[in-house]
C-alpha cells in the first residue's frame, strides 16, 4: 500500500469520471489538479455571490466541464482551456437549496428539477435552448434520478411522470427532445424507471406496496415481459407472495444479469445460481501501541452474521437459490428487512450484496460458478460497496462508526481476506475533519488507486504490492526526468542554445520549457445575462483572449 503526498481540500472535492483530474471548490475559486503530476493545472475564479451558497458541485460525464449550482443560478465552467462558459440565472424561479441539478449523458445538457415537482427542465448548452416537461413523478435531490433515464449510446430520454393519479412513461428524441411515444404502464405506483446498461430494455418497477412486478419494454416502448417474482420462492417464507415487493434493482455492466432485491432475505438474480459457503470474519486486535489493527482470518466453523437487533440461533438453510439470510427470523420490533446494497463487478462474475438483517456482513456471490465466494463480517455497519470500474473482482467497502472514520477495506479473491486502507494516520490532525469522500480512480496504472478527501486534506492511495510497480502519480515524474535528460543532452554548454545540426535545414532556436496555462477570469471577458422571467433560458458567450484581438 502506497500513499501520495497530501494537498488542500474542502467540503466540495471530487475526482473526474476518467480518473485524471481532481476538482476542489474553495470559497473564491475552483482548482483542478492533475492526478498524474499532482499539480494544479487550472484555476477558475468564482463570482463573489456564490461564496457559501453552493448546493451542487459536479463533473460532466466527459470530464471536461464542471457545474457549480446555487439556489438561484447555475454555472458551467470548462475544466481546462476551453472557450465558453454558461450561466443559468434563476432557472426554476425558486430560492430553495433543495434543487436537483445534474449533467446529461454527453455533458452538453444540464438537467434541473425544482423541489415542488412542477416541471423537469433540460438546458441545452449548444443551442441555448431549454425544454420543459411537466409533472415529473420524482423531483427531490435524492429521488429525482429514479424518474428518468438516458438510453446508453443513443441518449434517448425516458421520463416517468404522474398526472390524474396515473403513471405515464414518455420517450423523447436525443437531440430535439420531441415526444416520440408515451403510454400508461400497468402499475399502480411505479417506484423507478431505468434503461438496462446495454440499452436493450426499459425497466419499470412497481412500488413495494403493490407486490413484485418488473415491466420490460423494448426500445420503442412495446411491453416484452412482466416479471412477478421468483417462480420458486423460499419454502420458509409461507406468505412470500403477500409480502412487500421489489426494493432495489441493479443491472450488470454488460446487461446480461439483473439482480432484484425485495424485503425478504433473498436476492433474485435473473438466471442466477446456488449456494456454497466461504466465510471471512473480521478480527479487531489492539497491539501494545494502543491503535486498532483491522485484520481478517478465515473462519474454521460456520459463523452466522450478527443480526440487526436480535440474536442468531442457527445457520441458514440451503434452498437452492441465492439466499443471503442471517440465522434469525424477523421480529415485530425489527422493521428493517431485505437487500439494501447490490453491486456487480466489472466482469459481471461477482455480485456483492448487503441485507438489512445483517448490516455488518457483505455477501459475495460467484454467478458463473454458482457458489457463494465469500462472506465478509465487520464490526461496523457497511454503508457502501463499490467495485473498481475497470479492474475485475476488486471491491472497496466502507463501514459506519467512529473507529472506521477514514478507513476503507479493499477485497480481492486472491488475497487472504480484505485489506484495510488507513487514511487517518496520514492526516495532519490524525482524524477526519468534516465529511469524508472517496472514490476509485479509473487511471491507466500497474495497480488500482483510490482518492480520499475530507474538508481540509486530500490524497491518493495505490493498492500496489511492491515499490517496483509504477504509481499513477509517479509516471509523470519519471517522464519529466527522462525529458530533462534528453533536453540536457541536446544543449551545448550552459548557453541554453541548441547546436545546429547538418541534418536539420533550419537554424537553431531557443529551447523553452512548456507548462500549463492557467485559466483565470483576468484573461477573459465574461458576459452575464440576468433572466428572471418564468420562461427559463440561459446565455453563454465565447471568450477571446486580449492577446488574440
C-alpha positions as semicolon CSV with decimal commas, in nm:
position;residue;x (nm);y (nm);z (nm)
1;X;0,000;0,000;0,000
2;X;0,143;0,337;-0,105
3;X;0,014;0,689;-0,041
4;X;0,072;1,016;-0,222
5;X;0,155;1,347;-0,060
6;X;-0,135;1,549;0,079
7;X;-0,287;1,851;-0,092
8;X;-0,552;2,107;0,015
9;X;-0,916;2,005;0,006
10;X;-1,259;2,138;0,103
11;X;-1,609;2,008;0,165
12;X;-1,653;2,001;-0,216
13;X;-1,377;1,790;-0,368
14;X;-1,435;1,524;-0,631
15;X;-1,244;1,320;-0,888
16;X;-1,333;1,327;-1,256
17;X;-1,501;1,022;-1,414
18;X;-1,190;0,942;-1,620
19;X;-0,974;0,948;-1,305
20;X;-0,726;1,201;-1,442
21;X;-0,830;1,518;-1,259
22;X;-0,948;1,627;-0,915
23;X;-1,158;1,942;-0,874
24;X;-1,179;2,126;-0,542
25;X;-1,423;2,407;-0,471
26;X;-1,289;2,683;-0,246
27;X;-1,481;2,998;-0,138
28;X;-1,338;3,211;-0,419
29;X;-1,213;2,969;-0,683
30;X;-1,214;2,616;-0,820
31;X;-0,881;2,440;-0,862
32;X;-0,834;2,148;-1,100
33;X;-0,543;1,922;-1,011
34;X;-0,385;1,656;-1,228
35;X;-0,362;1,311;-1,072
36;X;-0,053;1,232;-1,275
37;X;0,152;1,539;-1,181
38;X;-0,038;1,629;-0,860
39;X;-0,009;1,993;-0,967
40;X;-0,284;2,249;-1,022
41;X;-0,345;2,271;-1,397
42;X;-0,639;2,512;-1,398
43;X;-0,784;2,777;-1,167
44;X;-1,137;2,911;-1,213
45;X;-1,241;3,225;-1,029
46;X;-1,596;3,221;-0,891
47;X;-1,842;3,510;-0,869
48;X;-1,847;3,668;-0,525
49;X;-2,217;3,592;-0,470
50;X;-2,155;3,217;-0,497
51;X;-1,948;3,202;-0,180
52;X;-2,115;2,985;0,082
53;X;-2,429;2,916;-0,121
54;X;-2,319;2,621;-0,335
55;X;-2,559;2,327;-0,327
56;X;-2,412;2,114;-0,611
57;X;-2,061;2,065;-0,747
58;X;-2,037;1,811;-1,029
59;X;-1,817;1,681;-1,309
60;X;-1,963;1,621;-1,652
61;X;-1,958;1,257;-1,774
62;X;-1,698;1,359;-2,033
63;X;-1,466;1,504;-1,764
64;X;-1,428;1,836;-1,948
65;X;-1,679;2,055;-1,763
66;X;-1,762;2,149;-1,405
67;X;-2,101;2,254;-1,270
68;X;-2,143;2,484;-0,971
69;X;-2,506;2,532;-0,868
70;X;-2,650;2,780;-0,621
71;X;-3,019;2,817;-0,531
72;X;-3,074;3,093;-0,789
73;X;-2,810;3,028;-1,056
74;X;-2,612;2,754;-1,225
75;X;-2,260;2,800;-1,365
76;X;-2,087;2,564;-1,608
77;X;-1,710;2,607;-1,638
78;X;-1,453;2,437;-1,860
79;X;-1,223;2,214;-1,660
80;X;-0,918;2,307;-1,866
81;X;-0,859;2,551;-2,150
82;X;-1,190;2,600;-2,331
83;X;-1,358;2,899;-2,488
84;X;-1,701;2,920;-2,328
85;X;-1,887;2,937;-2,003
86;X;-2,258;2,906;-1,935
87;X;-2,464;3,090;-1,675
88;X;-2,825;3,000;-1,599
89;X;-2,996;3,270;-1,395
90;X;-3,300;3,189;-1,181
91;X;-3,353;2,850;-1,353
92;X;-3,655;2,739;-1,150
93;X;-3,779;3,076;-1,018
94;X;-3,719;2,942;-0,664
95;X;-3,454;3,000;-0,399
96;X;-3,459;2,662;-0,228
97;X;-3,132;2,482;-0,165
98;X;-3,303;2,150;-0,236
99;X;-3,268;2,183;-0,613
100;X;-3,186;1,876;-0,822
101;X;-2,918;1,955;-1,081
102;X;-2,727;1,709;-1,299
103;X;-2,539;1,687;-1,629
104;X;-2,684;1,500;-1,923
105;X;-2,508;1,189;-2,061
106;X;-2,295;1,382;-2,313
107;X;-2,211;1,681;-2,093
108;X;-2,387;1,925;-2,329
109;X;-2,711;1,932;-2,128
110;X;-2,795;2,040;-1,775
111;X;-3,096;1,879;-1,606
112;X;-3,283;2,060;-1,330
113;X;-3,594;1,998;-1,124
114;X;-3,748;2,229;-0,860
115;X;-3,833;2,099;-0,513
116;X;-4,208;2,119;-0,579
117;X;-4,209;1,897;-0,889
118;X;-4,373;2,144;-1,128
119;X;-4,152;2,061;-1,423
120;X;-3,844;1,879;-1,548
121;X;-3,615;2,115;-1,740
122;X;-3,333;2,038;-1,984
123;X;-3,092;2,322;-2,070
124;X;-2,907;2,265;-2,398
125;X;-2,562;2,425;-2,376
126;X;-2,507;2,407;-2,752
127;X;-2,826;2,570;-2,878
128;X;-2,900;2,796;-2,578
129;X;-3,249;2,648;-2,552
130;X;-3,443;2,488;-2,271
131;X;-3,707;2,214;-2,278
132;X;-3,971;2,176;-2,010
133;X;-4,172;1,864;-1,925
134;X;-4,444;1,897;-1,665
135;X;-4,538;1,680;-1,367
136;X;-4,227;1,467;-1,307
137;X;-4,310;1,198;-1,055
138;X;-3,981;1,225;-0,865
139;X;-3,824;1,565;-0,807
140;X;-3,628;1,562;-0,480
141;X;-3,247;1,576;-0,478
142;X;-3,228;1,212;-0,365
143;X;-3,518;1,065;-0,563
144;X;-3,523;1,258;-0,892
145;X;-3,276;1,020;-1,059
146;X;-3,527;0,735;-1,020
147;X;-3,772;0,904;-1,254
148;X;-3,563;0,945;-1,569
149;X;-3,300;0,752;-1,761
150;X;-3,095;0,803;-2,077
151;X;-3,052;0,509;-2,309
152;X;-2,685;0,410;-2,348
153;X;-2,524;0,505;-2,679
154;X;-2,835;0,672;-2,829
155;X;-2,920;0,905;-2,535
156;X;-3,297;0,871;-2,578
157;X;-3,465;1,010;-2,267
158;X;-3,723;0,804;-2,080
159;X;-3,917;1,001;-1,820
160;X;-4,169;0,890;-1,559
161;X;-4,445;1,142;-1,488
162;X;-4,773;1,123;-1,298
163;X;-5,095;1,312;-1,364
164;X;-5,455;1,249;-1,257
165;X;-5,347;0,956;-1,041
166;X;-5,185;0,759;-1,326
167;X;-4,823;0,687;-1,414
168;X;-4,704;0,789;-1,760
169;X;-4,382;0,689;-1,939
170;X;-4,260;0,909;-2,224
171;X;-3,974;0,866;-2,473
172;X;-3,800;1,174;-2,613
173;X;-3,566;1,237;-2,905
174;X;-3,199;1,261;-2,800
175;X;-3,142;1,595;-2,979
176;X;-3,470;1,779;-3,027
177;X;-3,629;1,630;-2,710
178;X;-3,954;1,593;-2,901
179;X;-4,201;1,337;-2,772
180;X;-4,167;1,009;-2,963
181;X;-4,410;0,795;-2,769
182;X;-4,590;0,781;-2,435
183;X;-4,801;0,520;-2,258
184;X;-4,951;0,429;-1,923
185;X;-4,762;0,133;-1,772
186;X;-4,951;-0,140;-1,590
187;X;-4,854;-0,010;-1,247
188;X;-5,040;0,129;-0,950
189;X;-4,749;0,338;-0,823
190;X;-4,421;0,293;-1,013
191;X;-4,112;0,339;-0,796
192;X;-3,837;0,372;-1,057
193;X;-3,751;0,362;-1,425
194;X;-3,420;0,280;-1,594
195;X;-3,264;0,152;-1,914
196;X;-3,051;-0,160;-1,891
197;X;-2,682;-0,094;-1,941
198;X;-2,686;-0,244;-2,291
199;X;-2,986;-0,032;-2,392
200;X;-3,198;-0,333;-2,479
201;X;-3,478;-0,295;-2,224
202;X;-3,654;-0,015;-2,046
203;X;-3,738;-0,144;-1,697
204;X;-4,025;-0,004;-1,491
205;X;-4,052;-0,118;-1,130
206;X;-4,373;-0,131;-0,928
207;X;-4,387;0,010;-0,576
208;X;-4,307;-0,245;-0,300
209;X;-4,652;-0,192;-0,151
210;X;-4,813;-0,349;-0,458
211;X;-4,612;-0,671;-0,480
212;X;-4,344;-0,799;-0,715
213;X;-4,364;-0,657;-1,066
214;X;-4,096;-0,561;-1,319
215;X;-4,209;-0,445;-1,663
216;X;-3,962;-0,490;-1,950
217;X;-4,025;-0,268;-2,255
218;X;-3,844;-0,266;-2,587
219;X;-3,659;0,043;-2,703
220;X;-3,968;0,159;-2,896
221;X;-4,199;0,121;-2,596
222;X;-4,366;-0,217;-2,650
223;X;-4,417;-0,445;-2,350
224;X;-4,197;-0,752;-2,381
225;X;-4,223;-0,927;-2,045
226;X;-4,368;-0,886;-1,697
227;X;-4,175;-1,043;-1,409
228;X;-4,389;-1,103;-1,099
229;X;-4,139;-1,259;-0,862
230;X;-3,942;-1,585;-0,841
231;X;-4,122;-1,893;-0,966
232;X;-3,988;-2,098;-0,672
233;X;-3,993;-1,874;-0,364
234;X;-3,822;-1,985;-0,041
235;X;-4,009;-2,260;0,136
236;X;-3,968;-2,093;0,475
237;X;-4,147;-1,779;0,354
238;X;-4,502;-1,910;0,352
239;X;-4,654;-1,571;0,276
240;X;-4,390;-1,462;0,026
241;X;-4,646;-1,362;-0,237
242;X;-4,827;-1,143;0,015
243;X;-4,514;-0,963;0,135
244;X;-4,364;-0,636;0,022
245;X;-4,228;-0,621;-0,330
246;X;-3,912;-0,504;-0,502
247;X;-3,680;-0,275;-0,313
248;X;-3,368;-0,245;-0,530
249;X;-3,281;-0,336;-0,890
250;X;-2,923;-0,347;-1,019
251;X;-2,811;-0,427;-1,374
252;X;-2,469;-0,565;-1,461
253;X;-2,235;-0,367;-1,682
254;X;-2,289;-0,591;-1,985
255;X;-2,664;-0,612;-1,928
256;X;-2,665;-0,991;-1,907
257;X;-2,777;-1,011;-1,544
258;X;-3,026;-0,815;-1,336
259;X;-3,025;-0,852;-0,959
260;X;-3,352;-0,789;-0,777
261;X;-3,377;-0,744;-0,402
262;X;-3,705;-0,728;-0,214
263;X;-3,794;-0,705;0,155
264;X;-3,722;-1,073;0,213
265;X;-3,372;-1,211;0,271
266;X;-3,338;-1,336;-0,086
267;X;-3,166;-1,169;-0,380
268;X;-3,304;-1,297;-0,706
269;X;-3,064;-1,278;-0,999
270;X;-3,234;-1,349;-1,324
271;X;-3,050;-1,662;-1,443
272;X;-2,877;-1,682;-1,103
273;X;-2,713;-1,971;-0,910
274;X;-2,690;-2,176;-0,589
275;X;-2,516;-2,158;-0,252
276;X;-2,188;-2,284;-0,102
277;X;-2,013;-2,112;0,184
278;X;-1,676;-1,946;0,230
279;X;-1,676;-1,715;0,530
280;X;-1,425;-1,448;0,635
281;X;-1,468;-1,290;0,975
282;X;-1,309;-0,959;1,076
283;X;-1,077;-0,973;1,378
284;X;-1,015;-0,646;1,564
285;X;-0,696;-0,652;1,774
286;X;-0,530;-0,382;1,984
287;X;-0,149;-0,421;1,998
288;X;0,082;-0,258;2,250
289;X;0,074;0,070;2,056
290;X;-0,291;0,111;2,154
291;X;-0,406;0,158;1,793
292;X;-0,669;-0,064;1,638
293;X;-0,545;-0,301;1,369
294;X;-0,801;-0,441;1,127
295;X;-0,720;-0,791;1,005
296;X;-0,918;-1,088;0,876
297;X;-0,884;-1,459;0,942
298;X;-1,070;-1,742;0,775
299;X;-1,344;-1,888;0,993
300;X;-1,284;-2,252;1,081
301;X;-1,651;-2,314;1,161
302;X;-1,979;-2,197;1,014
303;X;-2,037;-1,849;1,153
304;X;-2,373;-1,674;1,147
305;X;-2,351;-1,299;1,082
306;X;-2,482;-1,083;1,366
307;X;-2,838;-0,960;1,307
308;X;-2,965;-0,605;1,335
309;X;-3,143;-0,630;1,668
310;X;-3,192;-0,997;1,751
311;X;-2,952;-1,279;1,826
312;X;-2,860;-1,552;1,581
313;X;-2,983;-1,902;1,652
314;X;-2,899;-2,135;1,366
315;X;-2,731;-2,127;1,023
316;X;-2,942;-2,058;0,714
317;X;-3,086;-2,348;0,513
318;X;-2,970;-2,428;0,163
319;X;-3,276;-2,396;-0,058
320;X;-3,101;-2,390;-0,396
321;X;-3,127;-2,015;-0,453
322;X;-2,908;-1,717;-0,386
323;X;-3,029;-1,676;-0,030
324;X;-2,836;-1,429;0,187
325;X;-3,005;-1,498;0,521
326;X;-2,899;-1,432;0,870
327;X;-2,978;-1,704;1,116
328;X;-3,268;-1,546;1,296
329;X;-3,618;-1,463;1,187
330;X;-3,754;-1,112;1,177
331;X;-3,946;-0,985;1,474
332;X;-4,211;-0,723;1,513
333;X;-3,957;-0,484;1,664
334;X;-3,721;-0,518;1,366
335;X;-3,870;-0,331;1,072
336;X;-3,552;-0,335;0,865
337;X;-3,551;-0,620;0,616
338;X;-3,440;-0,709;0,268
339;X;-3,149;-0,624;0,043
340;X;-3,026;-0,266;0,058
341;X;-2,697;-0,275;-0,138
342;X;-2,632;-0,473;-0,458
343;X;-2,335;-0,427;-0,694
344;X;-2,186;-0,619;-0,990
345;X;-1,814;-0,619;-1,059
346;X;-1,666;-0,507;-1,392
347;X;-1,670;-0,861;-1,535
348;X;-2,025;-0,944;-1,416
349;X;-1,877;-1,251;-1,247
350;X;-1,917;-1,143;-0,885
351;X;-2,214;-0,989;-0,708
352;X;-2,175;-0,815;-0,371
353;X;-2,478;-0,755;-0,151
354;X;-2,585;-0,647;0,195
355;X;-2,916;-0,719;0,366
356;X;-3,072;-0,517;0,644
357;X;-3,100;-0,812;0,883
358;X;-2,718;-0,841;0,882
359;X;-2,590;-0,487;0,819
360;X;-2,232;-0,574;0,916
361;X;-2,200;-0,852;0,658
362;X;-2,113;-0,847;0,288
363;X;-2,214;-1,148;0,078
364;X;-2,010;-1,206;-0,239
365;X;-2,153;-1,447;-0,496
366;X;-1,982;-1,604;-0,796
367;X;-2,261;-1,613;-1,053
368;X;-2,076;-1,814;-1,318
369;X;-1,955;-2,081;-1,074
370;X;-2,293;-2,077;-0,895
371;X;-2,141;-2,052;-0,549
372;X;-2,103;-1,820;-0,255
373;X;-1,747;-1,694;-0,293
374;X;-1,705;-1,521;0,044
375;X;-1,881;-1,362;0,339
376;X;-1,708;-1,062;0,496
377;X;-1,812;-0,982;0,853
378;X;-1,730;-0,644;1,010
379;X;-1,791;-0,486;1,350
380;X;-1,948;-0,174;1,198
381;X;-2,243;-0,135;0,965
382;X;-2,149;-0,150;0,596
383;X;-2,256;0,175;0,427
384;X;-2,122;0,141;0,072
385;X;-1,998;-0,119;-0,176
386;X;-1,805;-0,012;-0,484
387;X;-1,633;-0,236;-0,738
388;X;-1,346;-0,093;-0,940
389;X;-1,486;0,047;-1,268
390;X;-1,239;-0,137;-1,494
391;X;-1,038;-0,388;-1,286
392;X;-1,235;-0,704;-1,231
393;X;-1,303;-0,858;-0,889
394;X;-1,173;-0,566;-0,682
395;X;-1,415;-0,436;-0,418
396;X;-1,397;-0,137;-0,181
397;X;-1,609;-0,139;0,136
398;X;-1,691;0,149;0,370
399;X;-1,824;0,099;0,724
400;X;-2,002;0,334;0,961
401;X;-1,873;0,421;1,307
402;X;-1,612;0,632;1,483
403;X;-1,349;0,358;1,459
404;X;-1,394;0,342;1,079
405;X;-1,353;0,713;1,003
406;X;-1,106;0,746;0,717
407;X;-1,066;0,369;0,679
408;X;-1,159;0,170;0,368
409;X;-1,143;-0,204;0,312
410;X;-1,035;-0,347;-0,022
411;X;-1,106;-0,709;-0,110
412;X;-0,966;-0,927;-0,386
413;X;-1,045;-1,302;-0,411
414;X;-0,673;-1,381;-0,442
415;X;-0,587;-1,214;-0,111
416;X;-0,603;-1,368;0,233
417;X;-0,901;-1,157;0,333
418;X;-0,972;-0,784;0,292
419;X;-0,703;-0,523;0,344
420;X;-0,755;-0,201;0,538
421;X;-0,656;0,129;0,376
422;X;-0,599;0,371;0,664
423;X;-0,602;0,736;0,559
424;X;-0,647;0,872;0,912
425;X;-0,288;0,807;1,021
426;X;-0,165;1,027;0,737
427;X;-0,389;1,324;0,808
428;X;-0,240;1,622;0,990
429;X;-0,483;1,603;1,282
430;X;-0,498;1,222;1,287
431;X;-0,874;1,244;1,239
432;X;-1,127;1,318;0,967
433;X;-1,239;1,682;0,955
434;X;-1,595;1,724;0,834
435;X;-1,748;1,479;0,590
436;X;-1,511;1,244;0,410
437;X;-1,541;1,134;0,047
438;X;-1,370;0,863;-0,152
439;X;-1,381;0,706;-0,496
440;X;-1,188;0,478;-0,727
441;X;-0,951;0,641;-0,977
442;X;-1,001;0,482;-1,316
443;X;-0,645;0,550;-1,433
444;X;-0,408;0,353;-1,651
445;X;-0,156;0,222;-1,400
446;X;0,000;-0,101;-1,281
447;X;-0,232;-0,116;-0,981
448;X;-0,564;0,029;-0,866
449;X;-0,576;0,369;-0,696
450;X;-0,816;0,543;-0,456
451;X;-0,900;0,908;-0,393
452;X;-0,980;1,025;-0,040
453;X;-1,067;1,372;0,089
454;X;-1,212;1,542;0,393
455;X;-1,278;1,913;0,447
456;X;-0,909;2,004;0,481
457;X;-0,685;1,749;0,310
458;X;-0,692;1,502;0,024
459;X;-0,460;1,230;-0,102
460;X;-0,432;0,926;-0,326
461;X;-0,359;0,567;-0,234
462;X;-0,234;0,283;-0,452
463;X;-0,305;-0,085;-0,391
464;X;0,040;-0,173;-0,524
465;X;0,211;-0,464;-0,350
466;X;0,572;-0,363;-0,425
467;X;0,764;-0,044;-0,488
468;X;0,856;-0,172;-0,835
469;X;0,504;-0,104;-0,959
470;X;0,454;0,233;-1,125
471;X;0,215;0,451;-0,925
472;X;-0,029;0,684;-1,105
473;X;0,135;0,997;-0,963
474;X;0,490;0,876;-1,033
475;X;0,461;0,821;-1,407
476;X;0,467;1,197;-1,470
477;X;0,775;1,245;-1,251
478;X;0,964;0,972;-1,436
479;X;0,853;1,114;-1,771
480;X;0,972;1,461;-1,672
481;X;1,306;1,322;-1,558
482;X;1,357;1,145;-1,890
483;X;1,259;1,461;-2,078
484;X;1,506;1,670;-1,878
485;X;1,780;1,419;-1,957
486;X;1,702;1,437;-2,328
487;X;1,699;1,817;-2,318
488;X;2,028;1,823;-2,128
489;X;2,190;1,606;-2,394
490;X;2,068;1,841;-2,669
491;X;2,215;2,151;-2,506
492;X;2,563;2,279;-2,570
493;X;2,740;2,406;-2,259
494;X;2,537;2,643;-2,043
495;X;2,427;2,892;-2,308
496;X;2,081;2,744;-2,332
497;X;2,100;2,718;-2,717
498;X;2,087;2,405;-2,927
499;X;2,365;2,348;-3,175
500;X;2,277;2,350;-3,542
501;X;2,268;2,007;-3,697
502;X;2,363;1,927;-4,055
503;X;2,060;1,701;-4,069
504;X;1,823;1,993;-3,998
505;X;1,780;2,263;-4,260
506;X;1,659;2,520;-4,005
507;X;1,857;2,741;-3,765
508;X;1,880;2,652;-3,403
509;X;1,615;2,812;-3,180
510;X;1,587;2,881;-2,814
511;X;1,452;2,590;-2,624
512;X;1,182;2,693;-2,382
513;X;1,006;2,475;-2,130
514;X;0,640;2,404;-2,166
515;X;0,388;2,443;-1,885
516;X;0,021;2,464;-1,813
517;X;-0,166;2,782;-1,894
518;X;-0,393;2,861;-1,603
519;X;-0,741;2,975;-1,698
520;X;-0,850;3,270;-1,488
521;X;-1,111;3,538;-1,522
522;X;-0,840;3,805;-1,561
523;X;-0,759;3,668;-1,908
524;X;-1,116;3,663;-2,036
525;X;-1,422;3,879;-2,071
526;X;-1,732;3,741;-1,904
527;X;-2,084;3,839;-2,007
528;X;-2,366;3,753;-1,767
529;X;-2,731;3,785;-1,858
530;X;-2,988;3,802;-1,578
531;X;-3,303;3,610;-1,664
532;X;-3,586;3,637;-1,415
533;X;-3,888;3,562;-1,632
534;X;-4,080;3,238;-1,597
535;X;-3,960;3,130;-1,941
536;X;-3,630;2,976;-1,834
537;X;-3,323;3,005;-2,054
538;X;-2,957;3,097;-2,029
539;X;-2,679;3,264;-2,223
540;X;-2,322;3,183;-2,296
541;X;-2,051;3,372;-2,479
542;X;-1,731;3,261;-2,641
543;X;-1,433;3,426;-2,481
544;X;-1,146;3,581;-2,673
545;X;-0,816;3,640;-2,508
546;X;-0,696;4,003;-2,524
547;X;-0,379;3,893;-2,696
548;X;-0,586;3,750;-2,984
549;X;-0,758;4,084;-3,061
